[in-house]
Amino acid sequence: LPAHFTLPSGDKIPSVALGVWQAKSNEVGNAVTVALQAGYRHIDGAWIYRNEAEVGKAVQRSGLPREQVWLTSKLWNSFHAPEDVEPALDETLTKLDTEYLDLYLIHWPLARKDGQPYDKELTENPYPTWQKLEEMVAKGKIRNIGVSKLENLFTNPLKIRPAVNQVEINYWFPQPNLLKWAKEHGLLLQAYSPLGGTGKVKDTLTVPEINEIGDELGMTPAQVVTSWHIQRGTNVLPKSVTSSRIIENFQVRALPDELFSKLETAATTHKPYPRFNPSNKGWGLDFDIFE
Ligand code: A2P
């Protein structure tokens, strides 16, 4: 399997990242340390995860040169107004104790300050936010920019097109059409909740096909799943704060074509799985933020 995917900038983004959403501030440092020792070179974080300072310290402690570790962060909903972008980015850079991010994403396709209704205009067309991000790339504070949903962004005269689109992708929600579209447009998909997300992981890891493939290849169910994601051409971001799982999830290898197809078919033909989040995510939206 490829160790990296290449973005339009030419930068190589490591195929497997440690996800740190819901990693508590007292456990995330250890998780990052274990991951870097196991060979991970990509940490998928965000301002809203409230653990960036701990992530930054663990990266520093590793002694690895900065350019060997890929750091991703995300611009929170409350900072989409152009004047709020650079201060939000600066706060993240300070917390991570770094001069630049390898990748900065618009976290959700939603401009909304806490306690206020959402800003419809900026949500419907986030081009002013995007232009500010383009400016941050020009300033050297960010290397690559992307989104976690595309919305209407592609209709604008973009100087820099999104390098990635980070969305939920897992056995229960494999998004084959979006994946096909992304490949046609040279856009890398990043799979969050790749094991199914909190609460559904057990269901994923007990899927008969996944276990049969694992038994045949001498791999654990989680390794079958992380490998399948990379083989599909998506960047995989498993979250764990458990040392043995962090190490386990990184041991990926190619599935023979026939077994890959068996898993792909199972994932894309099972009955729809109940959705985890309400479509408006409780944010008072009049659109489905996941579609
Ligand atoms: P923990 O962090 O306590 O180790 P996802 O990345 O799909 O959102 O899944 C994250 C969840 O899956 C977390 O609850 C994490 O638990 C758990 N998890 C991560 N890796 C494994 C694994 N290899 N086996 C079982 N559970 C795992």
Residues whose N, C-alpha, C, O or C-beta is under 5 A from the ligand:
A	BS01	A2P	S193 P194 L195 G196 G197 T198 V201 A222 L237 P238 K239 S240 V241 T242 R245 E248
